[in-house]
Amino acid sequence: MFDATEYDFYAAVIVGLFSAGHCFGMCGGIVGAFSNNLPLHHQHALKYKLLYILSYNCGRIVSYCIAGALIGYSFGFFALKSAIFLQIIKLFSGLMLVVIGLYIGRWLNLVQKTEVIGKLIWPLIMPLGKRFIPFSTPLSAFPFGVIWGWLPCGLVYTTLTWAAASANATSGAQIMLGFGLGTLPALFALGLFSTYLNQLLSHVWFRTVGALLIICYGLNITITSLNMLIN
């Protein structure tokens, strides 16, 4: 088995990229409402629209990185006290990656079950985002993105278990950064050329290859962790 942790960032990018179908369903309405809250003189100017989308997504990715750093640091604290605990968390994260792969391949959907966690907290956070709309400048979309980055999302939560298994604030943030960057094409495409990209990323061969890559990566982490626990 190769050392999977060396490739966590790149694997997270792949997970984010192949999550496009989920992003279209989860964030399509948000991006539509987002566009309606741009200043009238910017709504039909592609340059400004891209700037607003970039600012919003930078805010969203920052919130992912904060969450990844916090959970990586927290689990790292416990891992220092128990090497077995760390391997158990890595084993769990490997299984969660398999779950993501099965979801992307559309073979089994367990990802959305995790969204119930955030649905308890989201009603408390959501009103904060409304304070930043309508937007006045591209920069004003950044804090809106930070807030909406905490939207209950099964794929984000599942990826966070991976960040937790890194047991390190920097590594946890890097994993979530990779995931966030991977989702950028889908969210940039919404409202611009979403139909074409959705067809491409939803194509059975494209989807299957991505799902199998993620499953294999998750199985590698799982088997490596099992070996460490047994030996």
N, C-alpha and C positions, 0 to 999 in steps of 0.2 A: 504493500500500500504506500502511495506517495503521501507527503505531508500536505494535506488539504489546506491547512491554515495559510500557507504561502500564497494561495490563490483566492482567498476569501473575497477580496475586493472585486476581482474580475468575475467571480462566480455570482456575486451580488448584483453586478451590472446585468448579467445574463438573466437573472431572476426578474429584475425590474423590467428589462426589455420584453421578455415573454409574458409579462403580466399585463400587456396592453389591453387585452380583451376585458380584463377585470377593471382596468382604469377607465375604459370607455363607459362601462356600466356604472361604476361608482362615482366618477367625477364629471361625467358628461353634463349633467344638470347644473353642477356648480360652475363649470366653465361657461355654460350658456348664460347663467345669471351674472357671472363675472363680466362678460362682454357687454351686457346691458347696462352695467354700472360705470362704463368708461365715459369720459366727457364726450359730448356729441361730436365735437370737432376732431376727435381722435378715433372714433368708432370705425371709420371707413378708411383710415390711413394705416396700411400694413406695417410701416415702420414703427409707429407708435403702439399698435396692437401687439407686436412682437416684444416691445420693451415692457409693456404691462405684464404679458405672459411670463417673460423671463424673470421679472421682479417677483411676481407671485410664486413662481416655482422655486426661486432661490430661497424665499421665506419658508416654503414647504420643506425643502431639503434641509434647511437649518434645523427645523424642529425634529426631523428624523435623526440628524446627527446628535442633537442634544439628548434625545431619548436613548440612542445607542450608547452614547458616552456614559450616561447615568446608569443604565442597566449593566453595562460592561464593568464599570467601576464597582457597583454594588455586589455583583456576583464574584468579582475578583477578590473582594474583601473576604468572602466566605471560602473561596477556593484556597486562599493562603492557609486556612486552618484545616482544610481537608482536601487532599488530592483526589480522593474517591468521589467527593461531591462534584469536583470539576469534571471528571470523566462521565459522571451520570448526566450532568447538564449537557455535555458535548454529545452524548448518546441521544438525548432527547432532541437536541437541535438537528442532529442528522436525520432523525425520524421526521421532524417537522419539514425538512427540505424534501424528503420523499413525498410528504403530504402536498407540498407546493407543486412538485412535479406532476403528481397524479391530478391535481386540480387544473394545471395548465394543459395537460393532455386531455382533459375532460373525461377522465376515467372514474374519478371519485372526488366528491366535493365535501371536504371536511373543514376547509379554510374558513368559510363563513360562520362556522360554529363559534369561532373565537371572537367574533364581533360583539357578542353580548357583553363582553368585558367593558369595552369602551362606551357602549350605549348607556351605561349607568352614569358616566362622567360627562359625556358629550353635551347634554342639555345645559350643563353649568358653564361650559366653555364657549359654546356656539354664539351666545349673545355678544361676546367680546368682539368677534369678527365683524359683526354688523356695524360696529362703531366706525369702521374704516371705509364704509361705502356710503355714497358713491365716491369713486376715486377722483382725485384732482390732478395727480402726477403719477408717472410710473413708479416712483419711489413709494408712494402711498399704498401700493399693492403688496409691498413686502411684508408689513406686519399682518395683513390679511392672510397671506400665505402661511406665515408662522402659526397663526391660530388654526387655519384649516388643515394644517399638517397633522393635527391631532384627531381628525375625523376618524371614527371607528372603521378600521379596514383590516380584514382578516389577514391579508398578505403582509401588511406592515407588522402586525402582531406576531405572525409566524416568523418573519425575518428577524424580529427582535429577540426571539429565543436563540437564534444564531449569534446575535450580538452579545447576548448574555453569556453564551458558551465561550466567547473570546476571553472573558474574565479580565478585560482591560478596557479602560475608558477610550484610549486612542483607537484600538482595534474595533471596538464596538461602534465608534463614530464612523470609522472607515467603511465598515460593512454597510451601515445605513446610508452613507454617502454614495457608495456604489449602487445600492438599490434605488436611491432617489434619482441618480443620473440615468440609470437604465429606464426609468419611467418617463424621462423627459420627451423622447420622440412622440410617444402616444399623446401626452398632454399638450405638446406644442401643435400636434396635428389636429386636435379637436378644433373644429371651426375653420380649419384651413384646407386640409385635404384628408379629413378623417375617414371618409368612405374608402379611399384607396388603401390607406395604411391598415385600416381594420380588416380589409379583405386579405391583405398580404400576411399580417400577423395571425390571422385566424385560419389560414390555409392549413389543411390537415398535416401536410408534410413538414411545414415550417414549425407548426405547433408541436408535433410529435418529436422532432429532433431536439427542440428546446426542453421539452418535458423529460426526455430520456437523459439528456446531459445533467439536468438538475437532480434527477433520481439517482444517477450513478455517483454524483458528487456527494449526495446525502448518504448513500449506502457506504461510501468510502469512510466518511466520518463515523458512521454508526459502527462499522466493523472494527475500525481502528480503536474506538473507545471501548468496545467489548473486549478486545484483546488486552487492552491496558487494565481493565477491571479484572479479567480472569487471571492475568499474569501478575 
